Amino acid sequence: MLYEFSDGKISPVKFFSYQEIFGKEKDLENLLARNMEELFYGEQIMTIFQERSGQQAPDICGLDKDGNLVIFELKREIVSDSTTIQIMRYAQVWGQYDYDALNERYKTWRAKYKVTVQELADAHKKYFELEEPLLRDKFNLTQRLILVGNSADGNLLNAIKYWKSQKLNIDFAPYRFYEIGGQTYFEFFSKPYDIHWNPVSNKAVMFDTCKTYIPDAIWDMFKAHKVSAYGDAIYCVNYLNKGDTVFFYHKGWGIVAAGKITSNNPKDLPENEERYHSVDFLTPIPSPGNELRCLSPAEIKQALGKGFYWARTVKTPYLNEAEAKKLIEMLNDKYNVEFPNPMARE
């Protein structure tokens, strides 16, 4: 809940449902599906299906890294306890699907967008950057149910508490819209707790170079001293702020360069479907034809003692100053150069 704070007192701010702000439930579904990485920060969910109009199916289905099914049911307003019966009915049907059934529905959904359709196992391997595709019999071993709504009535919370006690993996994720000063704000409650980084705090981020879709984009970034995102992913540049450290993550290699964001605001190049921030490099700048030096994912994990969600454009979790400094020094060692205080360079 958001509160107004004044003279040492708090008062709740009025919030709105999606129906009151925009209306269509399908738009709320698209909002969630297109921003899964940001809204469910700290975990990875690969969207594999969205409901078609008039179809009796879950609003959204996804897979986690282990191939387990995540089923979403969305409501524009209050979620009642009867919704638990609805989502469990979907889980009863979809929970029985084997790999072939999931693969068929994934391909049908992807074909709607007229894109190259992969086998589900191959797409899952690519999304989560696994060394080998998951075995077919490892898909859909368990199901996780998530109800999304503006708010919940007491009966729903009691129902979820009961089903949890029966070992059913079910949860409620509330959202709210606010109108403040003529601007619309969206609030989403991550589970089990919100671990988002404060946007105004300087941070260090591993950022994908888009090698999969634009193999030569990295060389344009290095030449122009910038970090860029393209197409549907351009919004990812908005996560970066002046003073942040950015690590250029090149798929199949790892971290190949690092720099500090110098621009106050990102800029757009509409002709390229590109958005970028300017950077000053903290490591040598690679050039085409020369061997790339890199820190592999395995080296990064060993150095920092934790794993990351490599499939995202913005890799999470973010890094603190000490972690970033360590990686910069390691990469500079590979290039046989030394920056005494890389995090302090302007």
C-alpha positions in Angstrom: 0.0 0.0 0.0 1.2 3.5 -0.8 0.8 6.2 1.8 1.1 10.0 1.7 3.4 11.2 4.4 2.8 14.7 5.9 3.6 16.3 9.3 4.6 12.9 10.7 1.3 11.3 9.7 0.4 8.9 6.9 -2.8 8.5 4.9 -3.4 5.8 2.2 -3.4 6.9 -1.4 -6.4 5.9 -3.5 -5.6 3.2 -6.0 -7.3 2.0 -9.1 -7.9 -1.3 -10.9 -6.8 -1.9 -14.4 -10.5 -1.8 -15.4 -10.8 1.7 -14.0 -7.6 2.9 -15.7 -7.5 1.2 -19.1 -10.2 -1.5 -19.2 -9.4 -4.6 -21.2 -8.1 -7.7 -19.3 -6.2 -8.8 -22.4 -4.1 -5.6 -22.1 -3.3 -6.4 -18.5 -2.2 -9.9 -19.7 0.1 -8.4 -22.3 1.5 -6.0 -19.7 2.5 -8.9 -17.5 3.8 -11.2 -20.3 6.0 -8.5 -21.8 7.5 -7.4 -18.5 7.9 -10.8 -16.8 11.7 -10.2 -16.3 11.2 -6.9 -14.5 8.1 -7.8 -12.5 9.4 -11.1 -11.3 12.8 -9.7 -10.6 15.2 -12.3 -9.1 13.7 -15.3 -10.9 13.3 -16.4 -14.5 10.1 -17.3 -16.1 9.9 -18.1 -19.8 6.5 -17.3 -21.3 5.3 -20.2 -23.5 1.6 -19.5 -24.0 -1.0 -16.8 -23.8 -4.7 -17.3 -23.9 -6.6 -16.6 -27.1 -9.9 -14.8 -27.0 -12.8 -17.2 -26.3 -10.4 -20.0 -25.3 -10.8 -21.9 -22.1 -7.2 -21.8 -21.0 -4.9 -20.1 -18.5 -4.2 -16.4 -19.2 -0.4 -17.0 -19.3 1.7 -20.1 -18.9 5.5 -20.1 -18.4 8.4 -22.4 -17.5 11.1 -22.0 -14.9 14.7 -23.1 -15.5 13.9 -26.7 -14.3 11.0 -27.0 -16.8 8.2 -26.7 -14.1 5.0 -25.1 -15.3 3.9 -21.7 -14.0 0.2 -20.9 -14.5 -1.1 -17.3 -14.2 -4.7 -16.2 -13.9 -5.3 -12.5 -14.1 -8.3 -10.4 -12.9 -8.8 -6.7 -13.6 -10.3 -6.1 -10.2 -10.9 -7.9 -6.9 -9.9 -11.6 -7.0 -12.5 -13.8 -5.3 -12.1 -17.2 -3.7 -13.9 -18.8 -6.7 -10.8 -18.0 -8.8 -8.9 -20.6 -7.0 -11.2 -23.2 -8.4 -10.7 -21.8 -11.9 -6.9 -21.8 -11.8 -6.9 -25.3 -10.2 -9.1 -26.5 -13.1 -6.5 -25.2 -15.5 -3.7 -26.8 -13.4 -5.6 -30.2 -13.5 -5.7 -30.1 -17.3 -2.3 -28.5 -18.1 -0.5 -30.5 -15.3 -1.2 -33.7 -17.3 0.4 -32.4 -20.5 3.5 -34.2 -21.5 6.4 -32.5 -23.4 4.7 -33.1 -26.8 1.5 -31.3 -25.7 3.4 -28.4 -24.3 5.6 -28.2 -27.4 2.5 -28.1 -29.7 0.9 -25.3 -27.7 4.1 -23.3 -27.6 4.6 -23.6 -31.3 1.0 -22.6 -32.0 1.4 -19.5 -29.8 4.7 -18.5 -31.3 3.4 -18.9 -34.9 0.9 -16.1 -34.2 3.7 -13.7 -34.2 5.1 -15.0 -37.5 8.6 -15.7 -36.0 10.9 -18.7 -36.5 9.4 -21.4 -34.3 11.9 -23.7 -32.4 11.3 -26.9 -30.5 10.3 -26.0 -27.0 13.3 -27.8 -25.5 15.7 -25.9 -27.8 14.0 -22.6 -27.0 14.1 -23.4 -23.2 17.8 -24.2 -23.5 18.5 -20.9 -25.3 16.4 -18.8 -23.0 18.1 -20.2 -19.8 21.5 -20.7 -21.5 21.7 -24.3 -20.5 24.6 -26.4 -21.6 22.2 -29.1 -22.9 18.5 -29.1 -23.6 16.3 -30.4 -20.7 15.2 -34.0 -21.2 11.7 -34.3 -22.4 10.5 -36.2 -19.3 11.8 -33.4 -17.1 9.2 -30.9 -18.3 6.1 -30.2 -16.3 6.9 -32.3 -13.3 5.3 -29.8 -10.9 3.0 -26.7 -11.3 3.0 -23.3 -9.6 -0.2 -21.3 -9.6 -0.2 -17.4 -9.4 -3.3 -15.3 -9.1 -2.9 -11.7 -10.1 -5.4 -9.0 -9.2 -6.1 -5.5 -8.0 -6.8 -6.7 -4.5 -8.2 -9.8 -2.7 -11.2 -10.4 -0.6 -10.8 -12.2 2.7 -12.2 -15.4 1.4 -9.5 -15.6 -1.3 -6.7 -15.1 1.3 -8.3 -17.8 3.5 -8.5 -20.1 0.5 -4.9 -19.6 -0.4 -3.8 -20.2 3.2 -5.8 -23.4 3.2 -4.4 -24.7 -0.1 -0.9 -23.8 1.0 -1.4 -25.9 4.1 -2.3 -28.8 1.8 1.1 -28.3 0.0 -0.4 -26.7 -3.1 2.0 -24.2 -4.7 -0.4 -21.3 -5.1 0.0 -17.6 -4.4 -1.6 -14.2 -4.9 0.4 -11.3 -6.5 -1.5 -8.0 -6.2 -1.0 -4.9 -8.4 -2.3 -1.3 -8.1 -2.5 1.7 -10.3 -2.2 5.3 -8.9 -2.9 8.7 -10.4 -0.5 11.2 -8.9 0.2 14.7 -10.3 -1.3 13.8 -13.7 0.9 10.7 -14.1 -0.1 7.0 -13.9 2.0 4.8 -11.7 1.9 1.0 -11.6 2.8 -1.0 -8.4 3.4 -4.7 -8.4 4.2 -6.8 -5.4 7.1 -9.3 -6.1 7.1 -12.5 -4.1 8.4 -13.5 -1.6 9.6 -10.0 -1.1 10.7 -7.0 -3.2 14.4 -6.9 -3.9 14.5 -4.3 -6.6 17.4 -1.9 -6.6 16.6 1.8 -6.0 16.7 3.4 -9.5 18.6 6.4 -8.2 21.4 4.4 -6.6 24.5 3.8 -8.6 24.9 0.1 -9.4 26.8 -2.2 -11.7 24.9 -4.1 -14.3 25.8 -6.9 -16.8 24.1 -5.9 -20.1 23.6 -8.1 -23.1 25.2 -7.1 -26.5 22.3 -8.5 -28.5 24.6 -11.0 -30.3 21.8 -13.4 -31.0 19.8 -11.0 -33.1 22.4 -8.4 -34.3 25.9 -10.0 -34.2 27.8 -6.9 -35.1 26.0 -4.6 -32.7 28.8 -4.9 -30.2 31.3 -3.3 -32.6 29.0 -0.3 -33.1 28.7 0.1 -29.4 32.5 0.0 -28.9 33.2 2.4 -31.8 30.5 4.9 -30.6 31.3 4.5 -26.9 27.8 3.5 -26.0 25.6 0.7 -24.6 22.5 -0.1 -26.6 19.4 -2.1 -26.8 17.2 -2.7 -29.8 13.6 -3.4 -30.8 11.3 -4.7 -28.1 14.2 -4.6 -25.6 15.0 -0.9 -25.9 13.2 -0.2 -22.5 16.1 -2.1 -20.8 18.4 0.9 -21.3 16.0 2.8 -19.0 17.3 0.8 -16.1 20.7 2.4 -16.5 21.6 5.8 -14.9 24.5 8.2 -15.1 27.3 6.9 -12.9 26.3 3.2 -13.2 29.0 0.7 -14.2 27.9 -1.4 -17.2 29.6 -4.7 -18.2 29.2 -5.7 -21.8 28.0 -9.4 -21.8 28.6 -11.1 -25.1 26.7 -14.4 -25.5 29.0 -17.4 -25.8 31.9 -15.4 -24.3 30.9 -13.6 -21.2 32.0 -10.1 -20.0 34.2 -8.6 -22.7 34.4 -4.9 -21.6 33.2 -2.5 -18.9 32.4 1.2 -18.8 30.7 3.9 -16.8 27.5 5.6 -17.9 28.1 9.3 -18.7 24.8 10.5 -20.2 22.0 11.9 -18.1 19.3 10.5 -20.2 19.2 7.8 -22.9 18.9 8.7 -26.6 16.9 7.1 -29.4 17.9 6.2 -33.0 14.4 5.4 -34.5 15.9 4.3 -37.8 17.8 1.5 -35.9 15.1 0.8 -33.4 17.8 1.6 -30.9 18.1 3.3 -27.5 21.5 4.0 -25.9 23.5 5.6 -23.1 27.0 7.0 -23.6 29.9 5.4 -21.7 33.5 5.9 -20.8 35.3 2.6 -20.9 37.1 1.2 -17.8 38.7 -1.6 -19.8 40.4 -1.7 -23.2 38.0 -1.4 -26.1 38.0 -4.5 -28.3 38.0 -4.1 -32.1 36.9 -6.4 -34.9 39.6 -8.8 -36.0 41.3 -8.8 -32.6 40.8 -11.6 -30.1 38.2 -10.9 -27.5 39.3 -11.3 -23.9 36.5 -12.3 -21.6 35.3 -13.4 -18.1 33.2 -16.5 -18.7 30.0 -17.1 -16.7 31.8 -19.8 -14.8 34.6 -17.4 -13.9 32.1 -14.8 -12.8 30.2 -17.2 -10.6 33.4 -18.5 -9.0 34.8 -15.0 -8.4 31.6 -13.6 -6.8 30.2 -16.8 -5.3 26.7 -16.5 -6.8 24.8 -17.2 -10.0 23.0 -14.9 -12.4 20.0 -15.0 -14.7 22.0 -15.0 -17.9 19.0 -15.1 -20.3 17.9 -11.5 -19.5 19.1 -8.4 -21.4 19.8 -6.9 -18.0 21.4 -9.7 -16.0 20.4 -10.0 -12.4 21.1 -9.6 -9.6 22.9 -6.3 -9.9 26.5 -5.9 -8.5 27.8 -3.8 -5.7 30.9 -1.6 -5.9 33.3 -4.2 -4.5 32.0 -6.9 -6.9 32.2 -4.6 -9.9 35.8 -3.5 -9.0 36.8 -7.1 -8.7 35.5 -8.0 -12.2 37.0 -5.0 -13.8 40.4 -5.8 -12.3 40.1 -9.5 -13.5 39.2 -8.4 -17.0 42.0 -5.8 -17.2 44.4 -8.6 -16.1 43.3 -10.6 -19.2 44.2 -7.5 -21.3 47.5 -7.0 -19.3 46.6 -3.5 -18.2 45.9 -1.9 -14.8 43.5 0.8 -13.6 44.4 1.5 -10.0 40.8 2.6 -9.0 38.5 1.6 -11.8 35.3 2.5 -10.0 36.5 6.1 -9.4 37.4 6.9 -12.9 35.4 9.7 -14.5 
